[in-house]
Amino acid sequence: MADYDFDVLVIGAGPGGYVAAIRAAQLGLKTGCVESRETLGGTCLNVGCIPSKAMLHASEFYDHAANGMMAKMGIKVTPELDLDTMHGQRKDAVKQLTGGIEFLFKKNKVEWLKGHAAFTAADTVQVGDRSVRAKNIVIATGSSVVPLPGVEIDQKVVVDSTGALELPKVPGQMVVIGGGVIGLELGSVWRRLGAKVTVVEFLDQILPGFDGEVRKESNKILKKQGIEFKLSTKVTGVTVKDGKATLTLEPAAGGTAETIEADTVLVSIGRKPNTAGLALDRAGLATNQRGQIEIDHDFRTSVPGIWAVGDVVPGPMLAHKAEDEGIAVAENIAGQHGIVNHDVIPSVVYTWPEIAGVGLTEEAAKERGEVKVGKFPMLANSRAKTNHEPDGFVKVITDAKTDRVLGVWCIASVAGTMIAQAAQAMEFGATSEDIAYTCHAHPTHSEAIKEAAMAVTGKPIHI
Ligand SMILES: Cc1cc2nc3c(=O)[nH]c(=O)nc-3n(C[C@H](O)[C@H](O)[C@H](O)COP(=O)(O)OP(=O)(O)OC[C@H]3O[C@@H](n4cnc5c(N)ncnc54)[C@H](O)[C@@H]3O)c2cc1C
């Protein structure tokens, strides 16, 4: 140790990096974490999960007041939007949570090295004018927005997700390029607050990677809420003049172009791993074709002593996946057995209702063999019905021979919370019968998971 500054040096303090650093310190390793942002917490806490959920939560209240949900329950209100206060509570949530990570670093004696890190050798990193040598280096540099070629993001008229969180006024017309999770969430925020929102998606359906039936039903529900969709359509140009954008759209398969105007254009076509500026070559590392750092089952890169986790490595770009990898990599560095089961990583879209899934889609499961599927509509769930939340369903997909649960998908107001039980059941190798015979509290939305599990063998009670 004598000539090393740290046992573990983590680059990046997002959910992958800060969690890895805290766990490494908890395991008695001398740990530092380099972060170039002014605050800790990475994309997730600063410009991702947390601020988007602050805006989604607040705008949901506004929508319930403005669009008759509250009136249905006997509460007559005419809401007045105070966007500055709404943004204020978003900033406050970010400030408190990023400050919380700083507190945890101090509590666990993780040293925060402020600045940008670049390798000078496989075990050495330059941060400002400091050269830091570490026995183990964990790359957790995350990801950033993929730009649309030829479209300049000015964060005024054409924004990325960061700009879309901070719009100073509600746009009249907003066009969202990309019908993935981030586009649908942020499109929902501004639709709820009064914008006319059009989502343009190149594929023939929104939410790539989700179960086919869930994709179709989500599309239907969001359309009913007033979001317009242009599927199988590509954006071939965006010009901005006098504070307004004109977009040129073409059918994905080719054909006649059309133009639409927008006050705000959100470019949300994906994210790419952050490796530029790391000087990976000086460490003897390279990226794969997708720009990611390849790792083995234990999060080791091809260079001994260098590890990587989170959005910068292959797999879904999700905060909880990054966090679990952060814990596992620290445990592996400490000589323990850190494992992440990448087959059981839940995905959630925080629209209203929420959309969530874990494990295989029905399409993917069928490719592997014979399956059984049980479905239960939220309309028949007593709590959802009482709460005026009729949209959505739960679907449980099992192996036809063993009854083992292969995937669970939900559209429900609290699907993001419900999916945790499905993930836990799958982690324990549950069958649909295990879920069906587990006592669920009544009345809860989660009973729909039990009933969908009962439906696998054709025996739900309430439909
Ligand atoms: C709008 C939006 C909403 C999202 N919502 C959700 C959600 O609800 N749920 C969910 O699971 N995921 C969500 N995500 C995705 C989630 O934010 C990421 O998956 C997660 O942050 C990845 O964590 P990470 O630690 O790998 O990287 P990041 O959080 O990106 O952190 C990496 C950090 O490394 C720093 N860094 C990079 N290079 C260097 C360097 N060379 N030197 C020093 N520091 C460096 C960066 O400044 C950054 O702070 C959302 C993302 C966005 C954009």
The ligand as an ORCA input file, in Angstrom:
! r2SCAN-3c Opt
* xyz 0 1
  C     -34.017     12.390    -17.481
  C     -33.531     11.059    -16.972
  C     -34.354     10.313    -16.138
  C     -33.909      9.096    -15.656
  N     -34.753      8.399    -14.834
  C     -34.352      7.213    -14.355
  C     -35.186      6.495    -13.458
  O     -36.274      6.933    -13.106
  N     -34.743      5.308    -12.994
  C     -33.539      4.787    -13.371
  O     -33.192      3.698    -12.927
  N     -32.712      5.456    -14.209
  C     -33.095      6.657    -14.699
  N     -32.260      7.348    -15.509
  C     -30.948      6.743    -15.853
  C     -29.961      6.929    -14.701
  O     -29.822      8.287    -14.423
  C     -28.625      6.304    -15.059
  O     -28.815      4.962    -15.427
  C     -27.659      6.349    -13.883
  O     -27.442      7.667    -13.459
  C     -26.323      5.697    -14.260
  O     -25.448      5.757    -13.187
  P     -23.863      5.771    -13.379
  O     -23.313      5.809    -12.000
  O     -23.456      4.701    -14.285
  O     -23.534      7.125    -14.141
  P     -23.949      8.676    -13.950
  O     -25.115      8.820    -13.039
  O     -24.071      9.212    -15.326
  O     -22.711      9.287    -13.213
  C     -21.459      9.374    -13.785
  C     -20.725     10.539    -13.172
  O     -19.369     10.481    -13.597
  C     -18.883     11.797    -13.783
  N     -17.757     11.708    -14.709
  C     -17.772     11.251    -16.001
  N     -16.512     11.247    -16.502
  C     -15.713     11.706    -15.517
  C     -14.310     11.909    -15.425
  N     -13.497     11.591    -16.425
  N     -13.817     12.415    -14.275
  C     -14.623     12.718    -13.242
  N     -15.963     12.511    -13.254
  C     -16.497     12.012    -14.379
  C     -20.088     12.530    -14.363
  O     -19.960     13.916    -14.107
  C     -21.246     11.897    -13.603
  O     -21.594     12.665    -12.481
  C     -32.634      8.600    -16.003
  C     -31.794      9.350    -16.815
  C     -32.235     10.568    -17.290
  C     -31.320     11.379    -18.168
*
